[in-house]
Amino acid sequence: MSEAKKIMMYGANWCGDCRRAEGYLEAHGVPFTYVNVDEDPVAKAMIEKLTGAKSIPVIIFDDGSYLIEPSNDALGEKVGIVKS
């Protein structure tokens, strides 16, 4: 069984912050599942109810915590990427 943490990223293709966060995770080899909220209205409603916001990206971690529109620094800190 994998030791990788389960990360769910909710975003949309048109969202610049979503593309940045997705690229950051990919560049650092952090596994995650991407959900396009434009294609999944149930997921969109779920994150709006969870966060009380319509902002994306929303990145939900296996411990139940989440980040809304995180900076690369905040995202790196949460997933354990050490800044060089």
Summary of the structure (lengths in Angstrom):
residues: 84
radius of gyration: 12.3
end to end distance: 30.6
largest distance: 38.8
contacts: 213
relative contact order: 0.23
helix: 37%
strand: 19%
